[in-house]
Amino acid sequence: MAMTKGPGEINMTPLIDVLLVLLIIFMVITPEKPLGLEARVPQDAVAEQPEDDAAVVVSVGPDQTLLINRESVRMEDLGGRLFEIFKTRALRVVFVKGDGGLDFEDVARVIDVARGAGIHHVGISTH
């Protein structure tokens, strides 16, 4: 038997098999669904819609004052007031409008109180 001197060759077949097995494993494993608030992509406004009195807007001022449709309310009373407003309504939608200088934590607190009052559709207004 004659032995050749020179660089040896690596057998690539087992390496490709391992690569394909890893690829199949990563394709089969599905990532866990993230928890949190559901976010929807904003749609373009077709036309300027008039203000609807049925819409409930909670405004958070720069000094963290709260208004529900121009009615002043304290943070401690917000949940009860929202529950009173929505107990006779079939459509449970509230919009939260925050001042531009606020931290999101202040707006998120209002969203959390609204969800605690049984309102599952909370929109964030930018105007």
Secondary structure, DSSP 8 states (H G I E B T S, - for coil): -----S------HHHHHHHHHHHHHHHH-------S---------SS-----TT-EEEEE-TT--EEETTEEE-HHHHHHHHHHHHTT-S--EEEEEE-TTS-HHHHHHHHHHHHHTT--EEEEE--
